Amino acid sequence: MKKVMILAIGVLFAGAANAQSIGVKGGLNFSNIIKTGDSDFNTEIKTGFNAGIFTVIPIVKSLDFAPELMFSQKGYKTSGNSLLGGPNEYTVTTNFIELPILAKINATDKFSIVVGPQVSFLTSTKESFTQGSDSYQNTIRAENDNLKKSLFGGVVGVGLGLTDKVSLHGRYALDFQKNNGDGTNETPVYKNQVYQVSLGFKF
């Protein structure tokens, strides 16, 4: 995994050396999972955040190469009612370093479409359980729960230039690979999916 991450970061910085623009971006994630195991395990959208850097490298007219290096917070939550304890909520938060390798299609001077693959590197997984005034938190070790440390996926989205320096972005990202969990209610087998909204600022 370390070799893949070093290669991925190298791609970004090699692109940055030839970039027409470099900037930072950040915003909100609305994540959930697509289950491939227990159909009775119902999940809800979890809110997280994303932040990172981007580059834009012109290729031909109306088409750019746009790699990014992002921190992205994903996961899911469930809620219900126990027989004795009342309402409860269980939340899983997964943190990733991601490298989207995107083609940026400039439909107009202000509006663009992006599409491409991305590699996601799992940095940490945490779970929390709340029932009434009681709460519990735990860090999940990838090795113990048989979680993959890197995942391949895809991204599609749109961008809108608000000014010469500021842009608004909306995206959908999906992992093509399963998390490779052990298939229990605590760590179900699933694929991550996330809707993202962010603001970008060019230097």
C-alpha positions as CSV (number, residue, x, y, z in Angstrom):
1,M,0.0,0.0,0.0
2,K,2.8,2.4,0.8
3,K,4.3,2.0,-2.7
4,V,1.0,2.7,-4.3
5,M,0.5,5.8,-2.1
6,I,4.0,7.1,-2.9
7,L,3.3,6.6,-6.7
8,A,-0.1,8.3,-6.4
9,I,1.4,11.3,-4.6
10,G,4.2,11.4,-7.3
11,V,1.6,11.6,-10.0
12,L,0.0,14.6,-8.3
13,F,3.2,16.5,-7.8
14,A,4.4,15.7,-11.3
15,G,1.1,17.1,-12.6
16,A,1.5,20.2,-10.3
17,A,4.8,21.1,-12.0
18,N,2.9,21.5,-15.3
19,A,-0.3,22.8,-13.9
20,Q,-2.1,25.9,-15.2
21,S,-3.7,26.3,-11.8
22,I,-3.3,24.9,-8.3
23,G,-5.7,25.3,-5.4
24,V,-7.4,24.0,-2.3
25,K,-10.9,22.8,-1.7
26,G,-13.1,21.6,1.1
27,G,-16.7,20.8,1.9
28,L,-19.2,18.2,3.1
29,N,-19.6,14.5,2.5
30,F,-23.0,12.7,2.6
31,S,-22.0,9.1,2.8
32,N,-23.7,5.7,3.0
33,I,-22.9,2.2,2.0
34,I,-24.2,-0.3,-0.6
35,K,-24.5,-3.6,1.3
36,T,-23.6,-6.9,-0.4
37,G,-24.4,-9.1,2.5
38,D,-27.1,-8.9,5.2
39,S,-30.2,-7.2,3.7
40,D,-31.7,-6.7,7.1
41,F,-28.9,-4.3,8.2
42,N,-30.4,-0.9,7.4
43,T,-28.2,2.1,7.2
44,E,-28.6,5.9,7.0
45,I,-26.6,8.8,5.5
46,K,-23.8,10.1,7.6
47,T,-22.3,13.6,7.3
48,G,-18.5,14.1,7.2
49,F,-16.1,16.5,5.5
50,N,-13.6,16.6,2.7
51,A,-10.5,18.8,2.1
52,G,-7.4,18.8,-0.1
53,I,-5.5,20.2,-3.1
54,F,-6.2,20.1,-6.8
55,T,-4.4,20.9,-10.0
56,V,-5.6,21.6,-13.5
57,I,-3.5,20.8,-16.6
58,P,-4.7,21.7,-20.1
59,I,-4.6,18.9,-22.6
60,V,-6.6,20.2,-25.6
61,K,-9.3,22.8,-26.0
62,S,-12.1,22.2,-23.5
63,L,-10.4,19.2,-21.9
64,D,-8.1,19.3,-18.8
65,F,-6.3,16.7,-16.7
66,A,-7.3,17.3,-13.1
67,P,-5.7,15.1,-10.4
68,E,-6.4,15.8,-6.7
69,L,-5.1,14.7,-3.3
70,M,-8.0,14.7,-0.8
71,F,-8.9,13.7,2.8
72,S,-12.4,12.3,2.8
73,Q,-14.5,11.2,5.7
74,K,-17.1,8.5,4.9
75,G,-19.1,5.9,6.8
76,Y,-22.7,5.2,7.8
77,K,-25.0,5.1,10.8
78,T,-28.0,3.1,12.0
79,S,-30.6,3.9,14.6
80,G,-33.4,2.1,16.3
81,N,-35.1,1.4,19.6
82,S,-34.1,-1.3,22.1
83,L,-36.7,-3.0,24.3
84,L,-35.3,-1.6,27.5
85,G,-32.9,1.2,26.7
86,G,-35.0,3.4,24.3
87,P,-33.5,5.1,21.2
88,N,-30.0,4.2,20.1
89,E,-27.6,5.1,17.3
90,Y,-24.6,3.3,15.9
91,T,-22.1,5.2,13.7
92,V,-19.1,4.1,11.7
93,T,-16.6,6.7,10.5
94,T,-14.0,5.8,7.9
95,N,-11.2,8.2,7.0
96,F,-9.5,8.0,3.7
97,I,-6.7,9.7,1.7
98,E,-7.9,9.8,-1.9
99,L,-6.3,10.4,-5.3
100,P,-9.0,11.2,-7.9
101,I,-7.5,11.1,-11.5
102,L,-10.0,13.1,-13.4
103,A,-10.8,14.3,-16.9
104,K,-12.3,17.8,-16.7
105,I,-14.6,18.7,-19.6
106,N,-15.2,22.4,-19.9
107,A,-18.7,22.7,-21.4
108,T,-18.6,26.5,-21.0
109,D,-16.3,29.1,-19.4
110,K,-18.1,28.6,-16.1
111,F,-19.5,25.0,-16.2
112,S,-17.5,21.8,-16.3
113,I,-18.0,18.0,-16.0
114,V,-15.5,15.7,-14.3
115,V,-15.2,11.9,-14.5
116,G,-12.5,9.4,-13.7
117,P,-11.1,6.8,-11.4
118,Q,-9.8,7.3,-7.9
119,V,-7.8,5.3,-5.4
120,S,-8.8,5.5,-1.7
121,F,-6.3,4.7,1.1
122,L,-7.9,3.8,4.5
123,T,-6.3,5.6,7.4
124,S,-8.6,4.9,10.3
125,T,-12.0,3.4,11.2
126,K,-13.9,4.3,14.3
127,E,-17.3,3.2,15.7
128,S,-19.5,4.9,18.2
129,F,-22.7,3.7,20.0
130,T,-25.1,6.0,21.8
131,Q,-28.1,5.0,23.9
132,G,-29.7,7.7,26.0
133,S,-27.0,9.3,28.1
134,D,-24.5,6.4,27.6
135,S,-22.0,6.4,24.8
136,Y,-19.2,4.2,23.6
137,Q,-16.3,4.7,21.1
138,N,-13.8,2.3,19.6
139,T,-11.1,2.3,17.0
140,I,-11.4,-0.6,14.6
141,R,-8.2,-2.2,13.4
142,A,-8.2,-3.0,9.7
143,E,-6.3,-6.2,10.3
144,N,-8.7,-7.5,12.9
145,D,-11.8,-6.9,10.9
146,N,-10.3,-8.0,7.5
147,L,-10.8,-4.5,6.0
148,K,-9.0,-3.6,2.8
149,K,-6.5,-0.7,3.2
150,S,-6.9,0.5,-0.4
151,L,-9.9,0.6,-2.7
152,F,-10.4,1.4,-6.4
153,G,-13.5,3.5,-7.4
154,G,-14.9,6.1,-9.7
155,V,-16.0,9.7,-9.6
156,V,-18.5,11.8,-11.6
157,G,-19.5,15.4,-11.0
158,V,-19.9,19.0,-12.1
159,G,-18.3,22.3,-11.3
160,L,-19.4,25.9,-11.5
161,G,-17.1,28.8,-11.6
162,L,-18.4,31.5,-9.2
163,T,-15.5,33.9,-9.8
164,D,-12.0,33.6,-11.5
165,K,-10.7,32.2,-8.2
166,V,-13.7,30.5,-6.5
167,S,-15.7,27.4,-7.8
168,L,-18.5,25.2,-6.5
169,H,-18.4,21.4,-7.0
170,G,-20.9,18.6,-6.7
171,R,-19.9,14.9,-7.0
172,Y,-20.8,11.3,-6.6
173,A,-18.1,8.8,-5.8
174,L,-18.5,5.0,-5.6
175,D,-16.0,2.3,-4.6
176,F,-15.9,-0.5,-7.2
177,Q,-14.4,-2.9,-4.6
178,K,-15.9,-4.3,-1.4
179,N,-14.5,-3.3,2.0
180,N,-13.9,-7.1,2.4
181,G,-15.3,-7.1,6.0
182,D,-16.2,-10.3,7.8
183,G,-19.9,-9.9,7.1
184,T,-21.2,-9.4,10.7
185,N,-23.7,-6.7,11.8
186,E,-20.7,-4.8,13.2
187,T,-18.6,-4.9,10.0
188,P,-20.9,-5.8,7.1
189,V,-19.6,-6.4,3.6
190,Y,-20.2,-3.2,1.6
191,K,-19.1,-0.6,-0.9
192,N,-18.7,3.0,0.0
193,Q,-20.7,5.7,-1.8
194,V,-20.7,9.4,-1.1
195,Y,-22.2,12.6,-2.4
196,Q,-19.9,15.6,-2.0
197,V,-20.3,19.4,-2.1
198,S,-17.3,21.6,-1.9
199,L,-15.8,25.0,-2.6
200,G,-12.5,25.4,-4.5
201,F,-10.1,28.3,-4.3
202,K,-7.4,28.8,-6.9
203,F,-4.0,30.3,-5.9
